Amino acid sequence: MTERIVQTIRTVPLIRDEIAARRAAGATVGFVPTMGALHAGHTALVERAAREHDVVVVSIFVNPAQFNRAEDLEQYPRDEAADVKAAGAAGATICFTPSVTEIYPADFASSVQVRGPLTETLEGQDRGVGHFDGMATVVTILLNIVGADVAYFGAKDAQQALVVQRFVRDLRIPTEIVTSATVRDQDGLALSSRNARLTADGREQALAISAALQAAANAISNGSADSPEAASAAGIDRLRVAGITADYFMIADPLTLEPASQLSGTLLIACAATVDGVRLIDNLTVSANREAATANC
Amino acid sequence: MTERIVQTIRTVPLIRDEIAARRAAGATVGFVPTMGALHAGHTALVERAAREHDVVVVSIFVNPAQFNRAEDLEQYPRDEAADVKAAGAAGATICFTPSVTEIYPADFASSVQVRGPLTETLEGQDRGVGHFDGMATVVTILLNIVGADVAYFGAKDAQQALVVQRFVRDLRIPTEIVTSATVRDQDGLALSSRNARLTADGREQALAISAALQAAANAISNGSADSPEAASAAGIDRLRVAGITADYFMIADPLTLEPASQLSGTLLIACAATVDGVRLIDNLTVSANREAATANC
């Protein structure tokens, strides 16, 4: 196995020059923005980008603007050397690791915002809409710096991916946004950089989140739930057994995130809960049987 | 004189294809965003863009999002055929004339904002900061659609040009922003699409605006004013003689727009006033004699 050479670049002019040189030589560019702490969910995105593009840029930037709690920002895991190694092994050609002041100079005053149901429900209701303002602003900056053909996001952060797709479309940012399936451990736990902060007992308890989503999905698929409320109740029951109170457990339209009013079409089941002091999110997409749902109404 | 062929394009995919084809053939691209009603101020920008680039795109789009009064939006002059002709005569190669729904589809939900003194003073205080949100959002969209090397803005809208420079820098939009000098009629009136709405008497009265700016600039240059307040008073006096009460008359830092605390360095003198029912703005930049100013303190 040949070792790939990963270049680490910390400034905007240098990465722009490097990408311009690669483009001049005919390369296409894929981009995976991350906050570091890379796990198999990230590396799956990098591997896909490497299959589809000549140059793969992975950004590693813990964005202060999208944390609503200073404590959460402080505790966010950071290990640049390990991240660069993991990105390279997955096929990255360039790691972009800017400082906070490289992205936000002293008199930085701009922001990108998405308003409406897409940012006001779920994480927006729970963490405040400012979380998405911070995310949208830094993703805009990174997309504009890298100028990739395609940028890759994980489906685990379903709402984040939808918000990115919306402002990229609205503001006509010339990069295609692709969402890739959530990567899970064998026992179902969705991979997250935050999982590293779980104790063994906490990790066991956290399995109830994916199990609860699956319980709600099953209730929809097998027709035992006749309404979004009934399907949610099946999930919430499963969480209760594990001693977990969800921040939210919601069945929603997978594109607008508005609460589903009936069980038909494709539905997103989304959950957030704090387990063992660690806030976790997960979601599933399920196809409701329209005829059965209609018959049950 | 050879007549230039101006292409009129109304949709985003078509203009992107056209620009991509020109770029593939090695062309550089200059861009002049306008709200139509082209006058010699606009055509001076187009002429400069044509001197500096192979392809010159002029957008003509009256942006509903940056009008704070429905009446002002409705009264804004529109004559596309005349505008396309004027743009072509000045050297434009492509006129981009999208519909409102082409720019803002039904579920449009995004915005670009600049906060701080730059948007909160002058026009921001007077018309509301939403005016700049609307402007910043549409300029971001247009810059992303056209992907020009350089975009040209007029110095008459000094605050607008500064806001554009700020979010383009902050969000790393890869287009250079150039500000070109205000074009004036021989009697000093700054060209504006709104001038067409002035009666003959109103136009005569409006001359007091540029005269007032010049009076304040003279008071600074010749040392008769020993403070920003004294210089402003010279300008406001000149307006009062003409029966005009300014919405604002301010001496400010030309980069941050914060009120000048002393007469030193380069200063921006900015004024807005409603004359004959038409709201007009204008500004001048003046270099204060630091030694004289210091001696007078």
HADDOCK unambig.tbl for C-alpha pairs under 7 A between the chains (distance, minus, plus):
assign (segid A and resid 108 and name CA) (segid B and resid 170 and name CA) 6.07 0.50 0.50
assign (segid A and resid 109 and name CA) (segid B and resid 114 and name CA) 5.31 0.50 0.50
assign (segid A and resid 109 and name CA) (segid B and resid 115 and name CA) 5.36 0.50 0.50
assign (segid A and resid 109 and name CA) (segid B and resid 116 and name CA) 6.60 0.50 0.50
assign (segid A and resid 110 and name CA) (segid B and resid 113 and name CA) 5.44 0.50 0.50
assign (segid A and resid 110 and name CA) (segid B and resid 114 and name CA) 4.28 0.50 0.50
assign (segid A and resid 110 and name CA) (segid B and resid 115 and name CA) 6.43 0.50 0.50
assign (segid A and resid 110 and name CA) (segid B and resid 167 and name CA) 5.58 0.50 0.50
assign (segid A and resid 110 and name CA) (segid B and resid 170 and name CA) 6.22 0.50 0.50
assign (segid A and resid 111 and name CA) (segid B and resid 112 and name CA) 5.72 0.50 0.50
assign (segid A and resid 111 and name CA) (segid B and resid 113 and name CA) 5.22 0.50 0.50
assign (segid A and resid 111 and name CA) (segid B and resid 114 and name CA) 6.48 0.50 0.50
assign (segid A and resid 112 and name CA) (segid B and resid 111 and name CA) 5.72 0.50 0.50
assign (segid A and resid 112 and name CA) (segid B and resid 112 and name CA) 4.63 0.50 0.50
assign (segid A and resid 112 and name CA) (segid B and resid 113 and name CA) 6.42 0.50 0.50
assign (segid A and resid 113 and name CA) (segid B and resid 110 and name CA) 5.44 0.50 0.50
assign (segid A and resid 113 and name CA) (segid B and resid 111 and name CA) 5.22 0.50 0.50
assign (segid A and resid 113 and name CA) (segid B and resid 112 and name CA) 6.42 0.50 0.50
assign (segid A and resid 114 and name CA) (segid B and resid 109 and name CA) 5.31 0.50 0.50
assign (segid A and resid 114 and name CA) (segid B and resid 110 and name CA) 4.27 0.50 0.50
assign (segid A and resid 114 and name CA) (segid B and resid 111 and name CA) 6.48 0.50 0.50
assign (segid A and resid 115 and name CA) (segid B and resid 109 and name CA) 5.39 0.50 0.50
assign (segid A and resid 115 and name CA) (segid B and resid 110 and name CA) 6.43 0.50 0.50
assign (segid A and resid 116 and name CA) (segid B and resid 109 and name CA) 6.62 0.50 0.50
assign (segid A and resid 140 and name CA) (segid B and resid 171 and name CA) 6.55 0.50 0.50
assign (segid A and resid 141 and name CA) (segid B and resid 171 and name CA) 4.73 0.50 0.50
assign (segid A and resid 141 and name CA) (segid B and resid 172 and name CA) 5.70 0.50 0.50
assign (segid A and resid 144 and name CA) (segid B and resid 172 and name CA) 5.64 0.50 0.50
assign (segid A and resid 144 and name CA) (segid B and resid 173 and name CA) 5.69 0.50 0.50
assign (segid A and resid 144 and name CA) (segid B and resid 174 and name CA) 6.83 0.50 0.50
assign (segid A and resid 145 and name CA) (segid B and resid 172 and name CA) 6.13 0.50 0.50
assign (segid A and resid 167 and name CA) (segid B and resid 110 and name CA) 5.58 0.50 0.50
assign (segid A and resid 170 and name CA) (segid B and resid 108 and name CA) 6.07 0.50 0.50
assign (segid A and resid 170 and name CA) (segid B and resid 110 and name CA) 6.22 0.50 0.50
assign (segid A and resid 171 and name CA) (segid B and resid 140 and name CA) 6.54 0.50 0.50
assign (segid A and resid 171 and name CA) (segid B and resid 141 and name CA) 4.73 0.50 0.50
assign (segid A and resid 172 and name CA) (segid B and resid 141 and name CA) 5.69 0.50 0.50
assign (segid A and resid 172 and name CA) (segid B and resid 144 and name CA) 5.64 0.50 0.50
assign (segid A and resid 172 and name CA) (segid B and resid 145 and name CA) 6.14 0.50 0.50
assign (segid A and resid 173 and name CA) (segid B and resid 144 and name CA) 5.69 0.50 0.50
assign (segid A and resid 174 and name CA) (segid B and resid 144 and name CA) 6.81 0.50 0.50
